[in-house]
Amino acid sequence: MKKQGSKTWIIIVLIAAVLIFGVFFLLNKLSIQDVTTDEFLKYACVEVDDNGNVTFNEALVDESDRITKIVIDGYNLSGYVKTSLGYTQKYTTSYGRGSQSEYFSDVMIDFLYENGVSIDYSDPNEGSVWSSLIMPIVVVGIGLVLVMVMMRQVNGSNKSALDFGKTKARVNQNVKVRFSDVAGAEEEKQELQEIVEFLKNPKKFSELGAKIPKGVLLVGPPGTGKTLFAKAVAGEANVPFFSISGSDFVEMFVGVGASRVRDLFAMAKKSMPCIVFIDEIDAVGRHRGAGLGGGNDEREQTLNQLLVQMDGFDANEGIIIIAATNRADILDPALLRPGRFDRQIYVNIPDVRGREAILKVHARNKPLAKDVNFKVIARITAGFSGADLANLLNEAAILAARADRKFITNVDLYEAINKVVIGPQKKSRVVTESDKRITAYHEAGHAILARLLPGCDPVQEVSIIPRGMAAGYTMTRPDNDSNHIEKSKLLDDIAMTLGGRVAEELIIKDISAGASNDISVITQRARKMVTEWGMSDIVGPVNYGGGDQVFIGKDMQTRATYSEELAKIIDNEVEKIIKNAHEKATKLLTENKSKLDNMARLLIERETIYQDEVDMIMEGKTAKEIMEIMESRDGLYNENPFIKVDTELAKEEITKTVEEKVSENNETESKDE
């Protein structure tokens, strides 16, 4: 097809060139007029009376017709009119054969020359590049360009019209990703490994009567590696990989989505066995009947065609569909049944071992300091997805490069964690002493309650340095990955979240707007406890919560509601939970007011403290004693604030230095007395 198309193009170009050359020379020929000698002299502005007197009169003809050059060639005369591109021949005559031949004597030639008419005995366009070479080429070139543009527009419009229903899938014949590039999900790998075995050795399963799965649905939160898993399956099986997004099927024109689905599977049939990966399938696979018409009808037609292609009259053996979504709850049931998506694999947030493995995978090509311990990093990054961990290491590398370091240190990793979770530090922001004091007591209230309440996670860091939208922060990290959240833990967490507001009430004797986010968080959590988690004795274990998504067409009339009396009861229960948590926080902070003051003073002086300092405050040490200990141990710790140099020498030096400073202070106080 390509060769035939190129030959057609050559023929068209040659025909166009011949036509343009023919038109050019025809026009040039028609522009030459044969005239008599008298007329020729008239165009040269020469007037001869009956007495033979010769005069020059410019008014005889228009300026555009006036001959400014005459070429004499034997008995032939050629008159040329001067234009912006050179001389153009327009008039011809002959002399020497008539009663007026005497006009062109030497006297006449001298007369014409004296009146501005050039006399030559050769073609004035000889040697003129414009007239002899460049101009024909330019004219022909312009013609060819116009013809090509017109042909391309015609072909392009036809092609776009024909290709509008073609699939937008990208094909990769040699995927480089392997299962070794995916870490932290061993069970998911095992499920997908069987797909690889099906593709590599189908006889092994067909002999036992097993059929190859037609589809695999990867479900999980964003950033957990669903797309990476699909690529790894194609890479391990060494089969073609067709990838497309669910939104690529749907257009504003009716029927385009279904056409693209047919074209996708037609392409895949030519490359069997292969893998077709549909990312974000919820864009096209939503529950049917969820709309009121319009664009949703087109989406439903696309979904219907996808259902037929996956498991319809025509079997597509050798084509495995892998789809990814984080909203499996809104997919159409017909899409999830066996025969279409035979398997649903849940790709969860990695646990502590998985996070450590993922960190090692993403750190392969990054230079790390010798003391970097990924076990500690994995422990304090609970809740991070694979994408979050990759971003963490990338941010750490950027911080190390910004500091002109050759290796990524623990300080870079720790700062990157805070940057990913909260945002970058804003040390340059000018903070008044009043704001600093309010923030210090606010964060101290969070930290002390986190230590006093058994259901709260350990305090990792407390800071009054602004980060992101926060004026300060208290960072807590769980010791383990717990999948269950008990009621007691939720109540303690609500009380801890109210600690900042309560500290302001007790110490500042006023309240600020800094607790707005805390109030929003605890309100949502308390309402879920009552309406969704069945943690209210009065309301009981009944779900009165609403889904995150309302399907207008399907659920407008059938959406569950509850009475106004029950709504009032729910509001009272939510208020009761928050009020009890507020009373608990007030009681604990009142009993530990001295610790609250010490932590606030320490924060104002040092701006950021860590778990060790929080432990010392809870043990009863004053802010002054803790600052002396912090100054004495400077240099005895690694750069990582949460990994200490655990040596006997360091402990002895710290103890000795602290005892000496305490004795010196006692002696000074006794002298003062």
NORMO-V752770 format. One record per run of one state. SS is the DSSP state (hx for helix, st for strand, lp for the rest). FROM is the first residue (numbers start at 1). LEN is the number of residues. If there is no record, write none. Layout:
<<SS:FROM:LEN> <SS:FROM:LEN>>
This chain:
<<lp:1:1> <hx:2:29> <lp:31:2> <st:33:2> <lp:35:2> <hx:37:7> <lp:44:2> <st:46:3> <lp:49:5> <st:54:3> <lp:57:1> <hx:58:3> <lp:61:2> <hx:63:3> <lp:66:3> <st:69:5> <lp:74:2> <st:76:8> <lp:84:2> <st:86:9> <lp:95:6> <hx:101:4> <lp:105:1> <hx:106:9> <lp:115:3> <st:118:3> <lp:121:8> <hx:129:35> <lp:164:6> <st:170:3> <lp:173:6> <hx:179:3> <lp:182:4> <hx:186:15> <lp:201:1> <hx:202:5> <lp:207:8> <st:215:5> <lp:220:6> <hx:226:12> <lp:238:2> <st:240:6> <hx:246:3> <lp:249:7> <hx:256:14> <lp:270:4> <st:274:6> <lp:280:1> <hx:281:3> <lp:284:2> <st:286:1> <lp:287:8> <hx:295:16> <lp:311:8> <st:319:7> <lp:326:2> <hx:328:3> <st:331:1> <lp:332:1> <hx:333:4> <lp:337:6> <st:343:4> <lp:347:5> <hx:352:11> <lp:363:5> <st:368:1> <lp:369:5> <hx:374:6> <lp:380:6> <hx:386:17> <lp:403:5> <st:408:1> <lp:409:1> <hx:410:12> <lp:422:3> <st:425:1> <lp:426:7> <hx:433:20> <lp:453:5> <st:458:6> <lp:464:3> <st:467:1> <lp:468:2> <st:470:1> <lp:471:2> <st:473:5> <lp:478:9> <hx:487:11> <lp:498:1> <hx:499:10> <lp:509:4> <hx:513:19> <lp:532:20> <hx:552:4> <lp:556:8> <hx:564:28> <lp:592:1> <hx:593:14> <lp:607:1> <st:608:3> <hx:611:8> <lp:619:4> <hx:623:10> <lp:633:4> <st:637:1> <lp:638:6> <st:644:1> <lp:645:3> <hx:648:25> <lp:673:1>>
